[in-house]
Amino acid sequence: MSYYLFEDDTLKLNLIFEENELQDFKEMWEAGISVENMAKKMKRRPSEVVLLVMDHAERSLIKKREQGVFGL
């Protein structure tokens, strides 16, 4: 049996980010803000922000933070 990520339609993840959201995300990432607080400020699910972090990290669009993904 195979497992498919995000197959459950009840999650309703929004994985489309506007330019202004990406800019806000990068500023918050560099400021060390936690993923949970970023999600609150962006009015998004933490899982959406975590996936954005993973995408940007894989593509080297953000730098590693000393405090990691959890931030301040």
C-alpha positions as CSV (number, residue, x, y, z in Angstrom):
1,M,0.0,0.0,0.0
2,S,1.3,3.5,-0.9
3,Y,0.9,6.6,1.2
4,Y,0.2,9.9,-0.5
5,L,1.0,13.2,1.2
6,F,-2.0,15.5,1.5
7,E,-4.4,13.1,-0.1
8,D,-7.0,14.0,2.5
9,D,-9.1,16.7,1.0
10,T,-10.3,17.8,4.4
11,L,-7.0,19.5,5.1
12,K,-7.7,22.2,2.5
13,L,-4.0,23.3,2.3
14,N,-3.4,26.5,0.3
15,L,0.0,26.0,-1.3
16,I,-0.2,29.1,-3.5
17,F,1.7,32.1,-2.1
18,E,1.5,35.7,-3.5
19,E,4.6,37.8,-4.0
20,N,3.8,40.0,-0.9
21,E,3.4,36.8,1.2
22,L,6.8,35.6,0.0
23,Q,8.4,38.9,0.9
24,D,6.8,38.9,4.3
25,F,7.9,35.3,4.9
26,K,11.5,36.1,4.0
27,E,11.6,39.1,6.3
28,M,10.1,37.1,9.2
29,W,12.5,34.1,8.5
30,E,15.5,36.4,8.6
31,A,14.1,38.1,11.8
32,G,14.0,34.6,13.5
33,I,10.2,34.5,13.9
34,S,8.8,31.1,14.6
35,V,6.9,29.2,12.0
36,E,3.9,29.2,14.3
37,N,4.0,33.0,14.7
38,M,4.6,33.4,10.9
39,A,1.5,31.3,10.3
40,K,-0.6,33.5,12.6
41,K,0.7,36.7,10.9
42,M,0.1,35.3,7.4
43,K,-3.3,33.8,8.4
44,R,-2.2,30.4,7.2
45,R,-1.8,26.9,8.7
46,P,1.6,26.1,10.2
47,S,1.9,23.2,7.8
48,E,1.6,25.6,4.8
49,V,4.4,27.7,6.2
50,V,6.6,24.6,7.0
51,L,6.2,23.5,3.4
52,L,7.2,26.9,2.2
53,V,10.3,26.7,4.5
54,M,11.1,23.3,3.0
55,D,10.7,24.5,-0.5
56,H,12.8,27.6,0.0
57,A,15.5,25.6,1.9
58,E,15.7,23.0,-0.9
59,R,16.1,25.7,-3.5
60,S,18.6,27.7,-1.3
61,L,16.3,30.7,-1.2
62,I,16.7,31.0,2.6
63,K,19.7,30.6,4.9
64,K,19.8,28.2,7.9
65,R,19.0,29.9,11.1
66,E,20.8,29.3,14.4
67,Q,17.5,28.6,16.2
68,G,16.3,26.4,13.2
69,V,12.8,26.2,11.9
70,F,11.2,26.9,15.3
71,G,12.6,30.4,15.6
72,L,11.9,32.8,18.5
